[in-house]
Amino acid sequence: MEYFCVTDTGLVREKNQDSYLAISNAYGDFLVLVADGIGGGKAGEVASGETIKYFDDHFKGSGPFENIEDGINYIRYHISCANRHIYDLSSRYVEYAGMGTTLTGILITSHGTISINCGDSRVYGFIDDLSIHLTVDHTLVNQMLEKGQITYEESLNHPKKHYLVKAIGIFPVVTPDVHKVRNMDYYLVCSDGLHSYVSDEEIAKIVIRKDKSVEEKCIDLKDLALLKGGFDNITIVLVKR
């Protein structure tokens, strides 16, 4: 397995509120997470950094997972704990009030792969020339789209495009999407600084190229997001099975 990670502040934001993790435990299970501090808001970098630190501290001692459900339950439990940690920090310190973060990623185990999502960062899967969304954006606009209240064309430039309906740390309890997904050739985990400005087709065109390394593809994706304006922080982790 190969992987590469890159993060960039972009060309507009003053600081990078994204954080990421790519780590293995003693049993060879591999966890990738990307956290994006909400909307450039208050202490977003604290929320994303603390969430990633929580998993960095706990995942090293995890496992072995007896089956895929064991891995799913592990992730759900620790997201609940991380959420409570961020919520408690924001309740205890006025400078952290209202902070939150997305949390998205994959857990690759010997029993299969699990997708993880809370917010509007994304996981893509690529197999042969096929690109698949492995997560669903937890946004108000996507919710409206699913209910048929707006069209896909209207969703693209909707004024509430980035309003989240789920995130880490905003409420005492959170219900993330944690599911088993099919094995893919590549997994891409990214913040919306990539997918909000670079189309799915442009992303796929770079990832499925056979003449470039994982590192080169990752950097090409980041550079394209910057070329498109770099309006947000950009974090990308690309994994090749």
Residue pairs with C-beta under 8 A, 6 or more apart in sequence:
1 30
1 108
1 239
1 240
1 241
2 213
2 214
2 239
2 240
3 22
3 32
3 214
3 237
3 238
3 239
3 240
4 214
4 215
4 217
4 218
4 237
4 238
5 20
5 22
5 218
5 235
5 236
5 237
6 218
6 219
6 222
6 234
6 235
6 236
7 16
7 18
7 20
7 233
7 234
7 235
7 236
8 16
8 193
8 222
8 225
8 226
8 230
8 233
8 234
8 235
9 15
9 16
9 233
10 16
10 193
10 225
10 226
10 230
10 231
10 232
10 233
10 234
11 226
11 229
11 230
11 231
12 229
12 230
12 231
12 232
13 40
13 232
13 233
15 45
16 45
16 233
17 36
17 37
17 40
17 44
17 45
17 48
17 101
17 233
18 34
18 35
18 36
18 37
18 48
18 191
18 193
18 233
18 234
18 235
19 34
19 35
19 37
19 45
19 48
19 49
19 51
19 52
19 101
19 235
20 32
20 33
20 34
20 35
20 52
20 189
20 235
20 237
21 31
21 32
21 33
21 52
21 55
21 56
21 105
22 30
22 31
22 32
22 237
22 239
23 30
23 31
23 55
23 56
23 59
23 60
24 30
24 31
25 31
25 59
25 60
25 61
25 62
25 63
26 60
26 61
26 63
27 63
27 64
27 65
27 110
28 110
29 62
29 63
29 64
29 65
29 71
29 107
29 108
29 109
29 110
30 107
30 108
30 239
31 55
31 59
31 105
31 106
31 107
31 108
32 105
32 106
32 107
32 187
32 189
32 237
32 239
33 51
33 52
33 55
33 103
33 104
33 105
33 116
33 189
34 102
34 103
34 104
34 105
34 121
34 189
34 190
34 191
34 235
34 237
35 47
35 48
35 49
35 51
35 52
35 101
35 102
35 103
35 104
35 121
35 168
36 44
36 48
36 101
36 102
36 119
36 120
36 121
36 191
36 192
36 193
36 233
36 235
37 43
37 44
37 45
37 46
37 47
37 48
37 99
37 100
37 101
38 44
38 47
38 99
38 100
38 101
38 102
38 119
38 164
38 167
38 170
39 162
41 98
41 99
41 100
42 95
42 96
42 97
42 98
42 99
43 90
43 95
43 96
43 99
44 99
44 100
44 101
46 89
46 96
46 99
47 86
47 89
47 90
47 96
47 99
47 100
47 101
47 168
47 169
48 101
48 102
50 82
50 85
50 86
50 89
51 82
51 85
51 86
51 101
51 103
51 168
51 169
54 78
54 81
54 82
54 85
55 78
55 82
58 78
59 78
62 74
65 71
65 74
65 109
65 110
65 111
67 111
68 109
68 111
68 112
68 114
68 180
70 111
71 107
71 109
71 111
71 114
72 114
72 178
72 179
72 180
75 107
75 114
75 116
75 176
75 178
76 176
76 178
79 103
79 116
79 118
79 168
79 174
79 176
79 178
80 173
80 174
82 103
82 168
83 168
83 169
83 171
83 172
83 173
83 174
84 172
86 99
86 100
86 101
86 168
86 169
87 169
87 170
87 171
87 172
89 96
89 99
89 169
90 96
90 97
90 98
90 99
90 100
90 169
91 97
98 170
99 169
100 164
100 167
100 168
100 169
100 170
101 119
101 167
101 168
101 169
102 118
102 119
102 120
102 121
102 164
102 167
102 168
102 191
102 192
103 116
103 117
103 118
103 119
103 121
103 168
103 176
104 116
104 117
104 118
104 119
104 121
104 122
104 123
104 135
104 189
105 115
105 116
105 123
105 189
105 237
106 113
106 114
106 115
106 116
106 123
106 134
106 181
106 187
106 189
106 239
107 113
107 114
107 116
108 114
108 187
108 239
108 241
112 180
112 181
112 183
113 180
113 181
113 182
113 183
113 184
113 187
114 178
114 179
114 180
114 181
115 123
115 134
115 135
115 177
115 178
115 179
115 181
116 123
116 135
116 176
116 177
116 178
117 123
117 135
117 136
117 138
117 176
117 177
117 178
118 138
118 166
118 167
118 168
118 174
118 176
118 177
119 137
119 138
119 164
119 166
119 167
119 168
120 137
120 138
120 139
120 142
120 162
120 164
120 192
121 135
121 189
121 190
121 191
121 192
122 133
122 135
122 137
122 188
122 189
122 190
122 192
122 195
123 133
123 134
123 135
123 187
123 188
123 189
124 131
124 132
124 133
124 134
124 187
124 188
124 190
124 200
124 203
124 204
124 207
125 131
125 132
125 134
125 181
125 182
125 184
125 186
125 187
125 188
126 132
126 184
126 185
126 186
126 187
126 188
126 204
126 207
126 208
127 182
127 184
127 185
127 186
128 185
128 208
129 204
129 208
131 200
131 203
131 204
131 207
131 208
132 184
133 200
134 181
134 187
135 177
136 142
136 177
138 164
138 165
138 166
138 167
138 177
139 161
139 162
139 163
139 164
139 165
140 160
140 163
140 164
140 165
141 150
141 155
141 158
141 160
141 161
141 163
142 155
143 165
144 150
144 155
144 158
145 151
145 152
145 155
150 158
155 161
161 196
162 192
162 196
166 174
166 175
166 176
167 174
168 174
183 241
184 241
185 240
185 241
186 207
186 208
186 238
186 239
186 240
186 241
187 238
187 239
187 241
188 203
188 207
188 221
188 236
188 237
188 238
188 239
189 236
189 237
189 239
190 221
190 234
190 235
190 236
190 237
191 232
191 233
191 234
191 235
191 236
192 232
193 225
193 230
193 231
193 232
193 233
193 234
193 235
194 203
194 221
194 222
194 225
194 234
194 235
194 236
195 203
196 231
196 232
197 225
197 228
197 229
197 231
197 232
198 221
198 224
198 225
198 228
202 224
203 221
206 212
206 217
206 220
206 221
206 224
207 217
207 221
207 238
209 217
212 220
214 238
214 239
214 240
217 238
218 236
218 237
218 238
221 236
221 238
222 234
222 236
225 234
226 234
